[in-house]
Amino acid sequence: MRIPLVALMLAGLAFPALAAERCDVAQADWRPVEELTADLTAKGWTVSNVKTEDGCYEVYGHDQDGKQVETFFDPATFEAVGYDD
C-alpha cells in the first residue's frame, strides 16, 4: 500500500503542533533559575531540583504546604503554567 505524497505532507504539517512547547519564551528573556529558587524559597517552598522541559523551568520539591510537587514555571515571569502528575 502506498501513502499519497499529499497525505505525508499534511502529516508533516500537523507534527509541529504536537511538538509545541508549554512555554514559548526566547532564551534571551529567561530570568536566572537562582531567582526562581529564591522566590519559591521565600514563599515557603523546598526546592530539590530544577530542570528545563517544554521551554519552561520544571521545579521538583515541596510547596508551602509540604505537598510534593513537579510544577512548570514560565522562565520570564515565573508564573506557574502547569503541573506533572
C-alpha positions as CSV (number, residue, x, y, z in Angstrom):
1,M,0.0,0.0,0.0
2,R,1.4,3.4,-1.0
3,I,0.6,6.5,1.0
4,P,-0.1,9.5,-1.2
5,L,2.5,12.3,-1.1
6,V,-0.2,14.8,-0.1
7,A,-1.0,12.8,3.0
8,L,2.6,12.7,4.1
9,M,2.9,16.4,3.6
10,L,-0.2,17.1,5.6
11,A,1.0,14.8,8.4
12,G,4.3,16.7,8.5
13,L,2.4,20.0,8.9
14,A,0.5,18.6,11.9
15,F,3.6,17.3,13.7
16,P,4.9,20.8,14.8
17,A,1.6,21.4,16.6
18,L,2.0,18.2,18.5
19,A,5.6,19.1,19.5
20,A,4.7,22.6,20.7
21,E,6.4,23.7,23.9
22,R,4.4,24.6,27.0
23,C,6.4,27.9,27.4
24,D,7.3,30.0,24.3
25,V,9.9,32.4,25.7
26,A,13.1,33.4,23.8
27,Q,16.2,32.2,25.7
28,A,17.4,35.8,26.0
29,D,14.4,36.7,28.1
30,W,14.8,33.9,30.6
31,R,15.5,35.0,34.2
32,P,18.1,33.1,36.1
33,V,17.0,29.9,37.8
34,E,18.5,31.1,41.0
35,E,15.9,33.9,41.1
36,L,13.1,31.4,40.7
37,T,14.6,29.2,43.5
38,A,14.9,32.3,45.8
39,D,11.3,33.4,45.1
40,L,9.9,30.0,45.8
41,T,12.0,29.5,48.9
42,A,10.8,32.9,50.2
43,K,7.2,31.6,49.7
44,G,8.0,28.5,51.9
45,W,8.8,26.0,49.2
46,T,11.6,23.5,49.4
47,V,13.2,23.1,46.0
48,S,15.2,19.9,45.4
49,N,15.8,20.2,41.7
50,V,15.1,22.5,38.7
51,K,15.4,21.4,35.1
52,T,14.2,22.8,31.8
53,E,11.4,21.0,29.9
54,D,9.0,22.1,27.2
55,G,10.7,25.5,27.2
56,C,9.9,26.0,30.9
57,Y,11.6,25.6,34.3
58,E,10.3,22.4,35.9
59,V,10.6,22.6,39.7
60,Y,10.7,19.4,41.9
61,G,10.2,19.8,45.6
62,H,7.6,20.6,48.2
63,D,5.3,23.6,48.2
64,Q,4.5,25.8,51.2
65,D,2.0,23.1,52.5
66,G,4.6,20.4,52.3
67,K,3.0,18.7,49.3
68,Q,5.4,17.1,46.9
69,V,5.1,18.9,43.5
70,E,6.5,19.0,40.0
71,T,5.5,22.4,38.7
72,F,6.3,24.1,35.4
73,F,7.1,27.9,35.5
74,D,7.3,30.4,32.7
75,P,11.1,31.3,32.7
76,A,10.4,35.0,32.1
77,T,7.5,35.7,34.5
78,F,7.9,32.8,36.9
79,E,4.1,32.2,36.6
80,A,3.1,28.6,37.2
81,V,1.9,27.2,33.9
82,G,1.2,23.5,34.7
83,Y,1.9,20.5,36.8
84,D,3.2,17.0,36.3
85,D,1.1,14.3,38.0
